[in-house]
Amino acid sequence: MAAASRAQVLRLYRALLRESQRFGGYNYRTYAIRRIRDAFRENKNITDSEKIEELVNKAKANLEIIHRQVYFLSPFLLPSIIVLEKRQ
């Protein structure tokens, strides 16, 4: 398999950040963004193409996880509206 190009990695980075911005909860959102930035900074000097491909595949899997979590957590983090019935 060919090594991921710089453009592909940057596209994946932006997609991860964009999807993380959709978290409704502040703590979820800031944690995800911080972890994404830290992971990409930590691995920016890797030159081994197999290791880069492994990290890109891991990031793609994490993107799917973030997308799924945003979808499933969104109903629980929205403000709930409680309708109280008047007693008669």
Backbone as numpy.savetxt, mean C-alpha at the origin, in Angstrom:
# Nx Ny Nz CAx CAy CAz Cx Cy Cz
13.69 -14.57 -16.36 12.84 -13.39 -16.36 13.74 -12.15 -16.36
13.36 -11.16 -17.12 14.16 -9.94 -17.22 14.04 -9.11 -15.96
15.12 -8.41 -15.65 15.11 -7.55 -14.46 14.15 -6.38 -14.67
13.57 -5.94 -13.60 12.64 -4.81 -13.67 13.41 -3.53 -13.99
12.83 -2.73 -14.86 13.48 -1.47 -15.22 13.20 -0.43 -14.15
13.96 0.63 -14.21 13.79 1.72 -13.25 12.38 2.29 -13.34
11.87 2.44 -14.57 10.52 2.99 -14.76 9.47 2.09 -14.12
9.63 0.77 -14.25 8.68 -0.16 -13.65 8.69 -0.06 -12.13
9.88 0.05 -11.57 10.01 0.15 -10.11 9.38 1.45 -9.62
9.64 2.55 -10.32 9.05 3.83 -9.92 7.54 3.82 -10.05
7.04 3.16 -11.09 5.59 3.05 -11.29 4.97 2.25 -10.13
5.66 1.19 -9.73 5.19 0.38 -8.62 5.22 1.17 -7.31
6.27 1.93 -7.10 6.41 2.79 -5.91 5.26 3.78 -5.83
4.98 4.46 -6.94 3.88 5.43 -6.96 2.53 4.75 -6.74
2.36 3.56 -7.31 1.09 2.83 -7.13 0.90 2.44 -5.67
1.97 2.01 -5.02 1.88 1.66 -3.59 1.52 2.88 -2.75
2.18 4.00 -3.02 1.88 5.22 -2.26 0.45 5.69 -2.53
0.03 5.64 -3.78 -1.32 6.08 -4.14 -2.37 5.22 -3.46
-2.16 3.91 -3.47 -3.13 3.01 -2.84 -3.14 3.20 -1.33
-1.99 3.46 -0.74 -1.91 3.67 0.71 -2.64 4.95 1.13
-2.69 5.93 0.26 -3.41 7.18 0.56 -4.91 6.94 0.71
-5.40 5.82 0.22 -6.83 5.52 0.28 -7.27 4.93 1.62
-6.32 4.59 2.50 -6.70 4.10 3.83 -7.49 5.18 4.54
-8.59 4.81 5.15 -9.42 5.77 5.85 -8.85 6.20 7.19
-8.19 5.29 7.85 -7.63 5.58 9.17 -6.25 6.20 9.08
-6.05 7.24 9.86 -4.78 7.96 9.84 -3.60 7.05 10.17
-3.74 6.22 11.19 -2.64 5.35 11.61 -2.29 4.32 10.54
-3.30 3.71 9.92 -3.04 2.76 8.84 -2.31 3.45 7.69
-2.83 4.61 7.33 -2.28 5.36 6.18 -0.82 5.76 6.41
-0.54 6.36 7.54 0.83 6.83 7.78 1.80 5.67 7.96
1.36 4.59 8.58 2.24 3.42 8.74 2.59 2.83 7.38
1.59 2.66 6.52 1.83 2.07 5.20 2.77 2.95 4.38
2.55 4.24 4.38 3.39 5.16 3.61 4.82 5.15 4.15
4.96 5.16 5.46 6.29 5.14 6.06 7.04 3.85 5.72
6.36 2.70 5.80 7.00 1.42 5.49 7.39 1.33 4.02
6.55 1.85 3.13 6.86 1.82 1.70 8.10 2.67 1.43
8.11 3.87 1.94 9.27 4.75 1.73 10.54 4.15 2.31
10.46 3.62 3.52 11.64 3.03 4.16 12.15 1.83 3.38
11.25 0.97 2.91 11.66 -0.23 2.18 12.34 0.13 0.86
11.79 1.10 0.15 12.39 1.49 -1.12 13.73 2.18 -0.91
13.84 3.00 0.13 15.13 3.64 0.43 16.18 2.61 0.84
15.76 1.64 1.61 16.67 0.61 2.09 17.23 -0.24 0.94
16.44 -0.45 -0.08 16.82 -1.34 -1.18 17.22 -0.60 -2.46
17.44 0.68 -2.40 17.71 1.44 -3.62 19.08 1.15 -4.23
20.03 0.63 -3.47 21.37 0.40 -3.98 21.61 -1.05 -4.40
20.59 -1.87 -4.45 20.75 -3.27 -4.84 20.93 -3.35 -6.35
21.94 -4.11 -6.78 22.24 -4.23 -8.21 21.99 -5.63 -8.75
21.84 -6.62 -7.89 21.61 -7.99 -8.32 20.22 -8.11 -8.94
20.16 -8.50 -10.21 18.88 -8.52 -10.93 17.90 -9.53 -10.34
18.39 -10.67 -9.85 17.49 -11.66 -9.25 16.88 -11.11 -7.96
17.69 -10.44 -7.16 17.18 -9.84 -5.91 16.18 -8.73 -6.21
16.46 -7.94 -7.24 15.53 -6.86 -7.63 14.21 -7.46 -8.07
14.27 -8.51 -8.87 13.04 -9.16 -9.34 12.25 -9.73 -8.16
12.94 -10.32 -7.20 12.29 -10.85 -6.01 11.59 -9.74 -5.22
12.29 -8.61 -5.05 11.70 -7.48 -4.32 10.52 -6.87 -5.06
10.60 -6.80 -6.38 9.49 -6.27 -7.17 8.27 -7.17 -7.04
8.47 -8.48 -7.09 7.35 -9.41 -6.93 6.74 -9.29 -5.54
7.59 -9.11 -4.53 7.08 -8.93 -3.17 6.28 -7.62 -3.06
6.76 -6.57 -3.71 6.04 -5.28 -3.69 4.71 -5.39 -4.41
4.66 -6.15 -5.50 3.38 -6.35 -6.21 2.39 -7.10 -5.33
2.87 -8.09 -4.62 1.99 -8.82 -3.69 1.50 -7.90 -2.59
2.38 -7.04 -2.08 1.98 -6.08 -1.04 0.98 -5.06 -1.57
1.11 -4.68 -2.84 0.14 -3.77 -3.45 -1.24 -4.41 -3.47
-1.30 -5.69 -3.81 -2.58 -6.39 -3.81 -3.16 -6.47 -2.39
-2.30 -6.69 -1.42 -2.75 -6.76 -0.03 -3.29 -5.41 0.43
-2.58 -4.34 0.10 -3.03 -3.00 0.48 -4.37 -2.70 -0.17
-4.49 -3.04 -1.45 -5.75 -2.79 -2.16 -6.89 -3.54 -1.49
-6.65 -4.79 -1.14 -7.67 -5.60 -0.48 -8.02 -5.03 0.89
-7.03 -4.61 1.66 -7.28 -4.05 2.99 -8.05 -2.75 2.91
-7.72 -1.91 1.96 -8.45 -0.64 1.80 -9.91 -0.94 1.49
-10.14 -1.92 0.63 -11.51 -2.27 0.24 -12.31 -2.80 1.43
-11.68 -3.70 2.22 -12.42 -4.31 3.32 -12.51 -3.43 4.56
-11.55 -2.55 4.79 -11.58 -1.70 5.98 -12.45 -0.45 5.80
-12.69 -0.05 4.57 -13.39 1.20 4.34 -14.78 1.28 4.99
-15.60 0.23 4.97 -16.91 0.37 5.65 -16.80 0.54 7.15
-15.73 0.01 7.76 -15.60 0.07 9.21 -15.02 1.39 9.68
-14.34 2.11 8.82 -13.71 3.36 9.23 -14.53 4.59 8.88
-15.61 4.40 8.16 -16.49 5.52 7.85 -17.28 5.89 9.09
-17.57 7.16 9.26 -18.38 7.55 10.42 -19.75 6.87 10.35
-20.14 6.28 11.44 -21.43 5.59 11.44 -22.53 6.57 11.84
-23.66 6.36 11.26 -24.82 7.19 11.56 -25.79 6.34 12.37
-26.07 6.80 13.55 -26.98 6.07 14.43 -28.31 6.81 14.47
-29.30 6.08 14.11 -30.64 6.66 14.11 -31.37 6.15 15.35
-31.74 7.04 16.20 -32.47 6.67 17.41 -33.95 6.88 17.18
-34.68 5.87 17.54 -36.12 5.99 17.40 -36.70 6.66 18.64
-37.68 7.48 18.41 -38.36 8.14 19.54 -39.30 7.15 20.22
-39.27 7.20 21.52 -40.20 6.37 22.26 -41.54 7.06 22.28
-42.54 6.27 22.11 -43.90 6.84 22.10 -44.67 6.46 23.31
